[in-house]
Amino acid sequence: MMMFFAVMPFMAFSQIEKPASLPADFVPGYLITATNEKLEGFIKESLKSQGTILFVNAKGEKKQFNSYNLQSFNINNATYISYSNDFYKVIVIGNKGTLYQKVSDNSGKLINTGAEARVATTTDGKTGDFYLQVKSSDDLTLITKRNFESVFAKVCADCIALQNDIKAKQIDYAQVVKAVEEYNSCIN
């Protein structure tokens, strides 16, 4: 079952003293669990290699989190969401659409949720690919060099200025961030 969780805006968190025994690759951050609990502490991400994060609270207690037991997490002023058994970095947030970049690939991996073990199914695409979510949908739409024009023609049809810029080749896949920013600022 595919689930989507709303992106939580960056929230300042209190200063938690880092345990002396904690390696340098743990950074301050917070996470929002699947049960909507906010936990503050230190996070070491292993998204590309394992599709997980390791969390340590102020007491030094460690817990590993996967995409199925998290809604989102924030480290280094960057927010990551969980969607369809993978993690996605938030690139652009706007009033009409949000751009994400896939940062893990759990496709085909065995996921143990505690109640059951199953093989993960994820979105099409690979690590590094961009996805657009418009406010009228919970779905993430894969954007590639090949489908860039057709995705924006369909998903962002309500923005004539953006459509004209894409048709005139003033904006292309290499400027996907600019395209989403323009879509979010579109008035018509």
Accessible surface in RSA format (square Angstrom, percent):
REM  Atomic radii and reference values for relative SASA: ProtOr
REM  Chains: A
REM  Algorithm: Lee & Richards
REM  Probe-radius: 1.40
REM  Slices: 20
REM RES _ NUM      All-atoms   Total-Side   Main-Chain    Non-polar    All polar
REM                ABS   REL    ABS   REL    ABS   REL    ABS   REL    ABS   REL
RES MET A   1   209.35 108.4 123.54  81.8  85.81 204.3  99.46  84.6 109.89 145.6
RES MET A   2   109.50  56.7  79.18  52.4  30.32  72.2  75.55  64.2  33.94  45.0
RES MET A   3    94.82  49.1  86.54  57.3   8.28  19.7  63.40  53.9  31.43  41.6
RES PHE A   4    51.10  25.6  22.92  14.2  28.18  73.3  22.92  13.9  28.18  80.6
RES PHE A   5    36.25  18.1  33.49  20.7   2.76   7.2  36.25  22.0   0.00   0.0
RES ALA A   6    69.54  63.9  60.63  93.6   8.91  20.3  62.15  87.5   7.39  19.6
RES VAL A   7    31.59  20.8  12.48  11.3  19.11  46.1  12.48  10.8  19.11  51.8
RES MET A   8    51.96  26.9  51.71  34.2   0.25   0.6  31.80  27.0  20.17  26.7
RES PRO A   9    91.10  66.4  86.92  79.2   4.18  15.2  90.84  75.0   0.26   1.6
RES PHE A  10   103.00  51.5  76.56  47.4  26.45  68.8  76.56  46.4  26.45  75.7
RES MET A  11    62.49  32.4  57.98  38.4   4.51  10.7  44.44  37.8  18.05  23.9
RES ALA A  12    90.66  83.4  63.13  97.4  27.53  62.6  64.92  91.4  25.74  68.2
RES PHE A  13    50.78  25.4  30.81  19.1  19.96  51.9  34.63  21.0  16.15  46.2
RES SER A  14    74.95  63.3  58.56  78.2  16.39  37.8  54.54 116.1  20.42  28.6
RES GLN A  15   179.57 100.4 149.36 109.2  30.20  71.9  64.44 137.2 115.12  87.3
RES ILE A  16    41.95  23.9  23.04  17.2  18.91  45.6  26.49  19.1  15.45  41.9
RES GLU A  17   156.54  89.9 137.10 103.7  19.44  46.3  58.67 113.5  97.87  79.9
RES LYS A  18    73.93  36.1  58.18  35.7  15.76  37.5  41.80  37.6  32.14  34.2
RES PRO A  19    31.77  23.2  17.61  16.1  14.16  51.5  30.37  25.1   1.39   8.6
RES ALA A  20   113.24 104.1  69.30 106.9  43.95 100.0  80.94 114.0  32.30  85.6
RES SER A  21   108.21  91.4  72.39  96.6  35.82  82.5  58.71 125.0  49.50  69.4
RES LEU A  22    17.38   9.7   4.91   3.5  12.46  31.3   5.40   3.8  11.98  32.2
RES PRO A  23    68.38  49.8  56.35  51.4  12.03  43.7  68.38  56.5   0.00   0.0
RES ALA A  24    95.25  87.6  69.27 106.9  25.98  59.1  73.39 103.4  21.86  57.9
RES ASP A  25    76.23  53.4  56.51  56.3  19.72  46.6  44.50 104.7  31.73  31.6
RES PHE A  26     5.50   2.8   4.26   2.6   1.24   3.2   4.26   2.6   1.24   3.5
RES VAL A  27    36.59  24.1  36.45  33.0   0.14   0.3  36.59  31.8   0.00   0.0
RES PRO A  28    72.78  53.0  68.73  62.7   4.05  14.7  68.73  56.7   4.05  25.2
RES GLY A  29     0.08   0.1   0.00   N/A   0.08   0.1   0.08   0.2   0.00   0.0
RES TYR A  30     2.11   1.0   2.11   1.2   0.00   0.0   1.63   1.2   0.48   0.6
RES LEU A  31     0.00   0.0   0.00   0.0   0.00   0.0   0.00   0.0   0.00   0.0
RES ILE A  32     4.38   2.5   4.38   3.3   0.00   0.0   4.38   3.2   0.00   0.0
RES THR A  33    12.89   9.2  12.89  13.1   0.00   0.0  12.89  17.3   0.00   0.0
RES ALA A  34    44.08  40.5  24.01  37.1  20.07  45.6  24.01  33.8  20.07  53.2
RES THR A  35   117.74  83.7  88.21  89.4  29.53  70.4  85.32 114.6  32.43  49.0
RES ASN A  36   105.02  72.4  85.36  82.5  19.66  47.3  20.73  49.9  84.29  81.5
RES GLU A  37    93.54  53.7  86.85  65.7   6.69  15.9  32.57  63.0  60.98  49.8
RES LYS A  38    72.08  35.2  47.28  29.0  24.80  59.0  36.63  33.0  35.45  37.8
RES LEU A  39    45.82  25.5  44.06  31.5   1.77   4.4  45.82  32.2   0.00   0.0
RES GLU A  40    49.06  28.2  37.25  28.2  11.81  28.1  12.24  23.7  36.82  30.1
RES GLY A  41     1.45   1.8   0.00   N/A   1.45   1.8   0.00   0.0   1.45   3.2
RES PHE A  42     4.04   2.0   4.04   2.5   0.00   0.0   4.04   2.5   0.00   0.0
RES ILE A  43     0.65   0.4   0.00   0.0   0.65   1.6   0.00   0.0   0.65   1.8
RES LYS A  44    71.76  35.0  71.34  43.8   0.42   1.0  22.09  19.9  49.67  52.9
RES GLU A  45    82.25  47.2  64.88  49.1  17.37  41.4  11.74  22.7  70.51  57.6
RES SER A  46    26.75  22.6  20.16  26.9   6.59  15.2   8.26  17.6  18.49  25.9
RES LEU A  47     6.03   3.4   5.34   3.8   0.69   1.7   5.34   3.7   0.69   1.9
RES LYS A  48   164.75  80.4 137.68  84.5  27.08  64.5  83.24  74.9  81.51  86.8
RES SER A  49    87.49  73.9  55.47  74.0  32.02  73.8  53.60 114.1  33.89  47.5
RES GLN A  50   102.40  57.3  91.21  66.7  11.20  26.7  25.92  55.2  76.48  58.0
RES GLY A  51     1.29   1.6   0.00   N/A   1.29   1.6   0.31   0.9   0.98   2.2
RES THR A  52    11.49   8.2  11.49  11.7   0.00   0.0   9.48  12.7   2.01   3.0
RES ILE A  53     0.63   0.4   0.00   0.0   0.63   1.5   0.63   0.5   0.00   0.0
RES LEU A  54    54.18  30.2  53.20  38.1   0.98   2.5  53.20  37.4   0.98   2.6
RES PHE A  55     8.45   4.2   8.45   5.2   0.00   0.0   8.45   5.1   0.00   0.0
RES VAL A  56     0.99   0.6   0.99   0.9   0.00   0.0   0.99   0.9   0.00   0.0
RES ASN A  57    37.74  26.0  37.74  36.5   0.00   0.0  13.54  32.6  24.20  23.4
RES ALA A  58    60.52  55.6  40.08  61.9  20.44  46.5  40.20  56.6  20.32  53.8
RES LYS A  59   173.77  84.8 135.78  83.3  37.99  90.4  90.49  81.4  83.28  88.7
RES GLY A  60    32.82  40.5   0.00   N/A  32.82  40.5  14.49  39.8  18.33  41.1
RES GLU A  61   102.75  59.0  93.52  70.8   9.23  22.0  47.47  91.8  55.28  45.1
RES LYS A  62   125.29  61.1  92.02  56.5  33.27  79.2  49.57  44.6  75.72  80.7
RES LYS A  63   116.51  56.8 110.65  67.9   5.86  14.0  68.75  61.9  47.76  50.9
RES GLN A  64    90.13  50.4  76.87  56.2  13.26  31.6  19.87  42.3  70.26  53.3
RES PHE A  65     3.42   1.7   3.42   2.1   0.00   0.0   3.42   2.1   0.00   0.0
RES ASN A  66    37.14  25.6  37.14  35.9   0.00   0.0   7.41  17.8  29.73  28.7
RES SER A  67     4.11   3.5   0.57   0.8   3.54   8.2   0.09   0.2   4.02   5.6
RES TYR A  68    64.41  30.1  37.07  21.1  27.35  71.2  29.72  22.3  34.70  42.8
RES ASN A  69    32.19  22.2  30.33  29.3   1.87   4.5  19.97  48.1  12.23  11.8
RES LEU A  70     0.27   0.2   0.00   0.0   0.27   0.7   0.00   0.0   0.27   0.7
RES GLN A  71    19.89  11.1  19.78  14.5   0.10   0.2   0.01   0.0  19.88  15.1
RES SER A  72     1.18   1.0   1.18   1.6   0.00   0.0   0.15   0.3   1.04   1.5
RES PHE A  73     0.49   0.2   0.00   0.0   0.49   1.3   0.49   0.3   0.00   0.0
RES ASN A  74     1.82   1.3   1.82   1.8   0.00   0.0   0.36   0.9   1.46   1.4
RES ILE A  75     9.69   5.5   8.87   6.6   0.82   2.0   9.49   6.8   0.19   0.5
RES ASN A  76   111.09  76.6  79.20  76.5  31.88  76.8  36.90  88.8  74.18  71.7
RES ASN A  77   122.54  84.5  93.25  90.1  29.29  70.5  25.21  60.7  97.34  94.1
RES ALA A  78    16.71  15.4  12.35  19.1   4.36   9.9  16.71  23.5   0.00   0.0
RES THR A  79    16.31  11.6  13.05  13.2   3.25   7.8   5.51   7.4  10.80  16.3
RES TYR A  80    25.28  11.8  25.28  14.4   0.00   0.0   2.16   1.6  23.12  28.5
RES ILE A  81     0.05   0.0   0.05   0.0   0.00   0.0   0.05   0.0   0.00   0.0
RES SER A  82     3.48   2.9   3.46   4.6   0.02   0.1   0.00   0.0   3.48   4.9
RES TYR A  83     5.63   2.6   4.44   2.5   1.19   3.1   2.67   2.0   2.96   3.6
RES SER A  84    14.81  12.5   6.12   8.2   8.70  20.0   5.14  10.9   9.68  13.6
RES ASN A  85    21.83  15.1  16.20  15.7   5.63  13.6   0.40   1.0  21.43  20.7
RES ASP A  86     0.00   0.0   0.00   0.0   0.00   0.0   0.00   0.0   0.00   0.0
RES PHE A  87     0.00   0.0   0.00   0.0   0.00   0.0   0.00   0.0   0.00   0.0
RES TYR A  88     0.00   0.0   0.00   0.0   0.00   0.0   0.00   0.0   0.00   0.0
RES LYS A  89    68.07  33.2  68.07  41.8   0.00   0.0  17.20  15.5  50.87  54.2
RES VAL A  90    19.28  12.7   6.73   6.1  12.55  30.2   6.73   5.8  12.55  34.0
RES ILE A  91    56.81  32.3  28.19  21.0  28.62  69.0  30.68  22.1  26.13  70.9
RES VAL A  92    17.17  11.3  12.01  10.9   5.16  12.4  17.17  14.9   0.00   0.0
RES ILE A  93   101.08  57.5  72.31  53.9  28.77  69.3  72.31  52.1  28.77  78.1
RES GLY A  94    15.07  18.6   0.00   N/A  15.07  18.6  13.21  36.3   1.86   4.2
RES ASN A  95   112.24  77.4  83.38  80.6  28.86  69.5  45.05 108.4  67.18  64.9
RES LYS A  96    37.17  18.1  33.39  20.5   3.78   9.0  33.12  29.8   4.05   4.3
RES GLY A  97     0.00   0.0   0.00   N/A   0.00   0.0   0.00   0.0   0.00   0.0
RES THR A  98     5.01   3.6   4.98   5.0   0.03   0.1   0.27   0.4   4.74   7.2
RES LEU A  99     0.00   0.0   0.00   0.0   0.00   0.0   0.00   0.0   0.00   0.0
RES TYR A 100     1.14   0.5   1.14   0.6   0.00   0.0   0.00   0.0   1.14   1.4
RES GLN A 101    46.77  26.2  46.77  34.2   0.00   0.0   2.37   5.0  44.40  33.7
RES LYS A 102     0.89   0.4   0.39   0.2   0.50   1.2   0.00   0.0   0.89   0.9
RES VAL A 103    20.20  13.3  20.15  18.2   0.04   0.1  20.20  17.5   0.00   0.0
RES SER A 104     0.00   0.0   0.00   0.0   0.00   0.0   0.00   0.0   0.00   0.0
RES ASP A 105    62.23  43.6  51.09  50.9  11.14  26.3  14.03  33.0  48.20  48.1
RES ASN A 106     7.68   5.3   7.68   7.4   0.00   0.0   2.16   5.2   5.53   5.3
RES SER A 107    67.28  56.9  46.86  62.5  20.42  47.0  14.22  30.3  53.06  74.3
RES GLY A 108    50.78  62.6   0.00   N/A  50.78  62.6  26.54  72.8  24.24  54.3
RES LYS A 109    76.82  37.5  70.83  43.5   5.99  14.3  71.71  64.5   5.11   5.4
RES LEU A 110   128.98  71.8  98.74  70.6  30.24  76.0  98.74  69.3  30.24  81.4
RES ILE A 111    14.64   8.3  11.65   8.7   2.99   7.2  14.64  10.5   0.00   0.0
RES ASN A 112    96.04  66.2  84.98  82.1  11.06  26.6  24.95  60.0  71.09  68.7
RES THR A 113    45.91  32.7  21.68  22.0  24.23  57.7  19.83  26.6  26.08  39.4
RES GLY A 114    72.42  89.3   0.00   N/A  72.42  89.3  38.20 104.8  34.22  76.6
RES ALA A 115   102.36  94.1  59.13  91.2  43.23  98.3  69.57  98.0  32.78  86.8
RES GLU A 116    99.39  57.1  88.63  67.1  10.75  25.6  32.88  63.6  66.51  54.3
RES ALA A 117    62.38  57.4  31.85  49.1  30.54  69.5  31.85  44.8  30.54  80.9
RES ARG A 118    84.53  35.5  78.18  39.9   6.35  15.1  46.04  62.9  38.48  23.3
RES VAL A 119    92.71  61.0  78.91  71.4  13.80  33.3  78.91  68.6  13.80  37.4
RES ALA A 120     2.00   1.8   0.00   0.0   2.00   4.5   0.00   0.0   2.00   5.3
RES THR A 121   102.75  73.1  98.99 100.4   3.76   9.0  73.33  98.5  29.42  44.5
RES THR A 122    27.81  19.8   3.16   3.2  24.65  58.7   0.04   0.0  27.77  42.0
RES THR A 123    21.53  15.3  10.04  10.2  11.48  27.4  16.20  21.8   5.33   8.1
RES ASP A 124   116.71  81.8 104.95 104.5  11.76  27.8  26.75  63.0  89.96  89.7
RES GLY A 125    34.74  42.8   0.00   N/A  34.74  42.8  11.31  31.0  23.42  52.5
RES LYS A 126   135.59  66.1 135.57  83.2   0.02   0.0 100.24  90.2  35.35  37.7
RES THR A 127    50.32  35.8  33.83  34.3  16.48  39.3  26.65  35.8  23.66  35.8
RES GLY A 128    32.62  40.2   0.00   N/A  32.62  40.2  24.45  67.1   8.16  18.3
RES ASP A 129    12.43   8.7  12.25  12.2   0.17   0.4   0.17   0.4  12.25  12.2
RES PHE A 130    34.30  17.2  34.30  21.2   0.00   0.0  34.30  20.8   0.00   0.0
RES TYR A 131     1.43   0.7   1.43   0.8   0.00   0.0   1.43   1.1   0.00   0.0
RES LEU A 132     0.86   0.5   0.15   0.1   0.71   1.8   0.15   0.1   0.71   1.9
RES GLN A 133    16.52   9.2  14.97  10.9   1.55   3.7   2.85   6.1  13.66  10.4
RES VAL A 134    16.92  11.1  16.02  14.5   0.90   2.2  16.12  14.0   0.81   2.2
RES LYS A 135   125.77  61.4  93.71  57.5  32.06  76.3  64.98  58.5  60.79  64.7
RES SER A 136   110.91  93.7  65.60  87.6  45.31 104.4  59.04 125.7  51.87  72.7
RES SER A 137    39.19  33.1  28.16  37.6  11.04  25.4  28.25  60.2  10.94  15.3
RES ASP A 138    98.67  69.1  92.16  91.7   6.51  15.4  21.18  49.8  77.49  77.3
RES ASP A 139    85.35  59.8  83.54  83.1   1.81   4.3  19.22  45.2  66.13  66.0
RES LEU A 140    17.99  10.0   0.00   0.0  17.99  45.2   0.00   0.0  17.99  48.4
RES THR A 141    43.90  31.2  40.04  40.6   3.86   9.2  26.01  34.9  17.88  27.0
RES LEU A 142    38.64  21.5  33.08  23.7   5.55  14.0  33.08  23.2   5.55  14.9
RES ILE A 143     0.02   0.0   0.00   0.0   0.02   0.0   0.00   0.0   0.02   0.1
RES THR A 144    39.24  27.9  37.50  38.0   1.74   4.2  35.53  47.7   3.71   5.6
RES LYS A 145   165.49  80.7 143.18  87.8  22.31  53.1  86.37  77.7  79.12  84.3
RES ARG A 146   232.91  97.8 195.58  99.7  37.33  88.9  80.88 110.5 152.03  92.1
RES ASN A 147    39.72  27.4  37.93  36.7   1.79   4.3  20.50  49.3  19.22  18.6
RES PHE A 148     5.01   2.5   4.92   3.0   0.10   0.3   4.92   3.0   0.10   0.3
RES GLU A 149    81.44  46.8  78.40  59.3   3.05   7.3  31.45  60.8  49.99  40.8
RES SER A 150    71.17  60.1  60.10  80.2  11.07  25.5  53.87 114.7  17.30  24.2
RES VAL A 151    12.98   8.5   9.99   9.0   2.98   7.2  12.98  11.3   0.00   0.0
RES PHE A 152     0.13   0.1   0.13   0.1   0.00   0.0   0.13   0.1   0.00   0.0
RES ALA A 153    50.08  46.0  40.70  62.8   9.38  21.3  41.01  57.8   9.07  24.0
RES LYS A 154   171.18  83.5 147.65  90.6  23.54  56.0  99.01  89.1  72.17  76.9
RES VAL A 155    33.21  21.9  15.97  14.5  17.24  41.5  21.65  18.8  11.56  31.3
RES CYS A 156     0.02   0.0   0.02   0.0   0.00   0.0   0.00   0.0   0.02   0.0
RES ALA A 157    56.38  51.8  44.89  69.3  11.49  26.1  45.83  64.5  10.55  28.0
RES ASP A 158    71.62  50.2  55.37  55.1  16.25  38.4  47.43 111.6  24.19  24.1
RES CYS A 159     0.09   0.1   0.09   0.1   0.00   0.0   0.00   0.0   0.09   0.1
RES ILE A 160    97.30  55.4  97.30  72.5   0.00   0.0  97.30  70.1   0.00   0.0
RES ALA A 161    54.71  50.3  47.39  73.1   7.32  16.7  53.04  74.7   1.67   4.4
RES LEU A 162     0.00   0.0   0.00   0.0   0.00   0.0   0.00   0.0   0.00   0.0
RES GLN A 163    18.36  10.3  18.13  13.2   0.23   0.6  11.96  25.5   6.40   4.9
RES ASN A 164    79.09  54.5  75.97  73.4   3.11   7.5  23.26  56.0  55.83  54.0
RES ASP A 165    35.01  24.5  34.87  34.7   0.14   0.3   0.65   1.5  34.36  34.3
RES ILE A 166     6.11   3.5   5.73   4.3   0.38   0.9   5.73   4.1   0.38   1.0
RES LYS A 167   152.29  74.3 129.07  79.2  23.21  55.3  83.83  75.5  68.45  72.9
RES ALA A 168    62.62  57.6  32.72  50.5  29.89  68.0  44.52  62.7  18.09  47.9
RES LYS A 169   139.05  67.8 115.39  70.8  23.66  56.3  92.27  83.0  46.78  49.8
RES GLN A 170   114.06  63.8  97.38  71.2  16.68  39.7  36.61  77.9  77.45  58.7
RES ILE A 171     3.14   1.8   1.39   1.0   1.75   4.2   1.50   1.1   1.64   4.4
RES ASP A 172    70.47  49.4  69.91  69.6   0.55   1.3  24.58  57.8  45.89  45.8
RES TYR A 173    43.17  20.2  40.19  22.9   2.97   7.7  27.01  20.3  16.16  19.9
RES ALA A 174    93.73  86.2  54.06  83.4  39.67  90.2  62.63  88.2  31.10  82.4
RES GLN A 175    67.20  37.6  62.11  45.4   5.08  12.1  24.89  53.0  42.30  32.1
RES VAL A 176     4.97   3.3   4.90   4.4   0.07   0.2   4.90   4.3   0.07   0.2
RES VAL A 177    54.31  35.7  53.86  48.8   0.45   1.1  53.86  46.8   0.45   1.2
RES LYS A 178   104.54  51.0 102.67  63.0   1.87   4.4  61.14  55.0  43.40  46.2
RES ALA A 179     0.00   0.0   0.00   0.0   0.00   0.0   0.00   0.0   0.00   0.0
RES VAL A 180     0.09   0.1   0.04   0.0   0.05   0.1   0.09   0.1   0.00   0.0
RES GLU A 181    89.93  51.6  83.13  62.9   6.80  16.2  30.14  58.3  59.79  48.8
RES GLU A 182    36.01  20.7  30.86  23.3   5.15  12.3  26.30  50.9   9.72   7.9
RES TYR A 183     9.92   4.6   9.92   5.6   0.00   0.0   0.16   0.1   9.76  12.0
RES ASN A 184    19.31  13.3  12.65  12.2   6.67  16.1  12.25  29.5   7.07   6.8
RES SER A 185    80.52  68.0  56.74  75.7  23.78  54.8  50.41 107.3  30.11  42.2
RES CYS A 186    19.04  14.4   2.05   2.3  16.99  39.9   7.51  19.0  11.53  12.4
RES ILE A 187   170.18  96.8 141.08 105.1  29.10  70.1 144.57 104.1  25.61  69.5
RES ASN A 188    94.37  65.1  50.62  48.9  43.74 105.3  67.76 163.1  26.61  25.7
END  Absolute sums over single chains surface
CHAIN  1 A    10109.8       7917.0       2192.8       5565.2       4544.7
END  Absolute sums over all chains
TOTAL         10109.8       7917.0       2192.8       5565.2       4544.7
